[in-house]
């Protein structure tokens, strides 16, 4: 009964809070002519000039910037607005080096959208500085739009009549919600009273209660598994996989691998990352940690490979089928061996390291059929200790 009261009170509080926040949101609108686009940050590896699209949220920043460009493309191409770019760098020892790096990084970001989204250099307004931006010393910031002198953007937002109608609708929703919650609270109180009365009638006499049995601790396995591919770990590409067993026959897993090693002095890059979800069908059940399976997998990958000369940076996707076998080791662990075959499509950019810069050469694509995965993994079947027996 107490729990139900607390739950109803909590629902009432959340409902009122959400309605109040929605009411306030309808009354807040940006003033006429003010640009409301948020700052979009492109992050760089400290003391490095290369722009990596999957580095610390850069892929999300690229999508946001592309959306901003598409939303205002007509104004940009007509010369009524420009994209404002600011380069920030503070990780080098001298001001001259920081300004040079900020200018180089700004050009790389602009070149990305010139190449992939039809932009031109005339569509930008760029400023570079040797200071940090909100504590970040290695970023290029897309500050939003700057409108041409004499151009006034059209104001957006609902009319006063629409605002009043929305406030009236929210007020009616608030009143209806309060009435519904109160009715539910009363009904829950009635049901709790009936349950207590039935429980009192079903209690056995005191002399018929059986003696308490001793309680024992038992390790109970769950359908969750944590795995690490030892073959990839040896190759300095740490691997982590999480799998969930829906039943004896079906399971789903997602595996991630990443190697992010580099030596700028020798121009060596060994950077790989993959995210591969997989669905599996298990043959004749032999226990929670033993059996054969076949699977269907697919997912994206990114890489940057260089060994002192020509470098290859790109991304791609793969899809294929897998086979594996798991066998137990001890009470809680197991080993899993497997292989995956399929198709991979790779798109990459070829570049050369020259005078501390990375010079773009060409873009190419590769299609590959063959082995895609090789596994010998250490498996932990997550479980928990529970107590059995005794009087409850």
SULDABEL-V366306 format. One record per pair of residues at least 4 apart in sequence whose C-alpha atoms are under 7 Angstrom apart, sorted by the first residue. I is the first residue (numbers start at 1). J is the second residue. If there is no record, write none. Layout:
I|J, I|J
This chain:
1|5, 1|192, 2|6, 3|7, 4|8, 5|9, 6|10, 7|11, 8|12, 8|185, 9|13, 10|14, 11|15, 12|16, 12|181, 13|17, 14|18, 15|19, 16|20, 16|174, 17|21, 18|22, 19|23, 19|170, 19|174, 20|24, 21|25, 22|26, 23|27, 23|167, 23|170, 24|28, 26|163, 29|157, 30|34, 32|155, 33|152, 33|153, 33|154, 33|155, 35|145, 37|144, 38|144, 39|141, 39|142, 39|143, 39|144, 40|61, 40|65, 40|141, 40|142, 40|143, 41|61, 41|139, 41|140, 41|141, 41|142, 42|58, 42|61, 42|139, 42|140, 42|141, 43|56, 43|58, 43|138, 43|139, 43|140, 44|48, 44|51, 44|138, 44|139, 46|91, 46|138, 47|91, 47|92, 49|101, 49|105, 51|108, 53|58, 53|59, 54|58, 54|59, 57|61, 58|62, 59|63, 60|64, 61|65, 62|66, 63|67, 64|68, 65|69, 66|70, 67|71, 68|72, 69|73, 72|76, 73|77, 74|78, 75|79, 75|80, 75|81, 76|80, 76|81, 76|82, 76|123, 80|147, 80|148, 80|151, 81|145, 81|146, 81|147, 81|148, 82|123, 82|124, 82|125, 82|145, 82|146, 82|147, 83|123, 83|124, 83|125, 83|144, 83|145, 83|146, 84|124, 84|125, 84|126, 84|142, 84|143, 84|144, 84|145, 84|146, 85|124, 85|125, 85|126, 85|127, 85|141, 85|142, 85|143, 86|126, 86|127, 86|128, 86|140, 86|141, 86|142, 87|102, 87|103, 87|105, 87|106, 87|127, 87|128, 87|129, 87|139, 87|140, 87|141, 88|102, 88|128, 88|129, 88|130, 88|131, 88|132, 88|133, 88|137, 88|138, 88|139, 88|140, 89|98, 89|99, 89|101, 89|102, 89|129, 89|130, 89|131, 89|132, 89|137, 89|138, 89|139, 90|98, 90|130, 90|131, 90|132, 90|137, 90|138, 91|98, 91|137, 91|138, 92|97, 92|98, 94|98, 95|99, 95|130, 96|100, 97|101, 98|102, 98|130, 99|103, 99|128, 99|129, 99|130, 100|104, 101|105, 102|106, 102|128, 102|129, 103|107, 103|128, 104|108, 105|109, 105|140, 106|110, 106|140, 107|111, 108|112, 109|113, 110|114, 111|115, 112|116, 113|117, 113|118, 113|119, 114|118, 114|119, 114|120, 119|123, 131|137, 132|136, 132|137, 133|137, 147|151, 158|162, 158|163, 159|163, 160|164, 161|165, 162|166, 163|167, 164|168, 165|169, 166|170, 167|171, 168|172, 169|173, 170|174, 171|175, 172|176, 173|177, 174|178, 175|179, 176|180, 177|181, 178|182, 179|183, 180|184, 181|185, 182|186, 183|187, 184|188, 185|189, 186|190, 187|191, 188|192, 189|193, 190|194, 191|195, 192|196, 193|197, 194|198, 195|199, 196|200, 197|201, 198|202, 199|203, 204|208, 204|209, 212|390, 212|391, 213|389, 213|390, 213|391, 214|389, 214|390, 215|387, 215|388, 215|389, 215|390, 216|387, 216|388, 216|389, 217|385, 217|386, 217|387, 217|388, 218|385, 218|386, 218|387, 219|383, 219|384, 219|385, 219|386, 220|383, 220|384, 220|385, 220|386, 221|381, 221|382, 221|383, 221|384, 222|382, 222|383, 223|244, 223|245, 224|243, 224|244, 224|245, 224|381, 224|382, 225|242, 225|243, 225|244, 225|379, 225|380, 225|381, 225|382, 226|241, 226|242, 226|243, 226|379, 226|380, 226|381, 227|240, 227|241, 227|242, 227|377, 227|378, 227|379, 227|380, 228|239, 228|240, 228|241, 228|377, 228|378, 228|379, 229|233, 229|239, 229|375, 229|376, 229|377, 229|378, 230|234, 230|376, 230|377, 230|378, 231|235, 231|375, 231|376, 232|236, 232|237, 232|238, 232|239, 233|237, 233|238, 233|239, 236|259, 237|257, 237|258, 237|259, 238|257, 238|258, 238|259, 239|256, 239|257, 239|258, 240|255, 240|256, 240|257, 241|253, 241|254, 241|255, 241|256, 242|253, 242|254, 242|255, 243|251, 243|252, 243|253, 243|254, 244|251, 244|252, 244|253, 245|250, 245|251, 245|252, 246|250, 246|251, 248|285, 249|281, 249|282, 249|283, 250|280, 250|281, 250|282, 251|279, 251|280, 251|281, 252|278, 252|279, 252|280, 253|277, 253|278, 253|279, 254|276, 254|277, 254|278, 255|275, 255|276, 255|277, 256|274, 256|275, 256|276, 257|273, 257|274, 257|275, 258|272, 258|273, 258|274, 259|270, 259|271, 259|272, 259|273, 260|270, 260|271, 260|272, 261|269, 261|270, 261|271, 262|268, 262|269, 262|270, 263|267, 263|268, 263|269, 264|268, 266|308, 267|306, 267|307, 267|308, 268|306, 268|307, 268|308, 269|304, 269|305, 269|306, 269|307, 270|304, 270|305, 270|306, 271|303, 271|304, 271|305, 272|302, 272|303, 272|304, 273|301, 273|302, 273|303, 274|300, 274|301, 274|302, 275|299, 275|300, 275|301, 276|297, 276|298, 276|299, 276|300, 277|297, 277|298, 277|299, 278|295, 278|296, 278|297, 278|298, 279|295, 279|296, 279|297, 280|293, 280|294, 280|295, 280|296, 281|293, 281|294, 281|295, 282|291, 282|292, 282|293, 282|294, 283|291, 283|292, 283|293, 285|291, 286|290, 286|291, 289|326, 289|327, 289|328, 289|334, 290|326, 290|327, 290|328, 291|325, 291|326, 291|327, 292|324, 292|325, 292|326, 293|323, 293|324, 293|325, 294|322, 294|323, 294|324, 295|321, 295|322, 295|323, 296|320, 296|321, 296|322, 297|319, 297|320, 297|321, 298|318, 298|319, 298|320, 299|317, 299|318, 299|319, 300|316, 300|317, 300|318, 301|315, 301|316, 301|317, 302|314, 302|315, 302|316, 303|313, 303|314, 303|315, 304|312, 304|313, 304|314, 305|311, 305|312, 305|313, 306|310, 306|311, 306|312, 309|352, 309|353, 310|350, 310|351, 310|352, 311|350, 311|351, 311|352, 312|348, 312|349, 312|350, 312|351, 313|348, 313|349, 313|350, 314|347, 314|348, 314|349, 315|346, 315|347, 315|348, 316|345, 316|346, 316|347, 317|344, 317|345, 317|346, 318|343, 318|344, 318|345, 319|342, 319|343, 319|344, 320|340, 320|341, 320|342, 320|343, 321|340, 321|341, 321|342, 322|339, 322|340, 322|341, 323|338, 323|339, 323|340, 324|336, 324|337, 324|338, 324|339, 325|336, 325|337, 325|338, 326|334, 326|335, 326|336, 326|337, 327|334, 327|335, 327|336, 328|333, 328|334, 328|335, 329|333, 329|334, 329|335, 332|380, 332|381, 333|379, 333|380, 333|381, 334|378, 334|379, 334|380, 335|376, 335|377, 335|378, 335|379, 336|376, 336|377, 336|378, 336|379, 337|375, 337|376, 337|377, 338|374, 338|375, 338|376, 339|373, 339|374, 339|375, 340|371, 340|372, 340|373, 340|374, 341|370, 341|371, 341|372, 341|373, 342|369, 342|370, 342|371, 342|372, 343|368, 343|369, 343|370, 344|367, 344|368, 344|369, 345|366, 345|367, 345|368, 346|365, 346|366, 346|367, 347|364, 347|365, 347|366, 348|363, 348|364, 348|365, 349|362, 349|363, 349|364, 350|360, 350|361, 350|362, 350|363, 351|358, 351|359, 351|360, 351|361, 352|358, 352|359, 352|360, 353|357, 353|358, 353|359, 354|358, 354|359
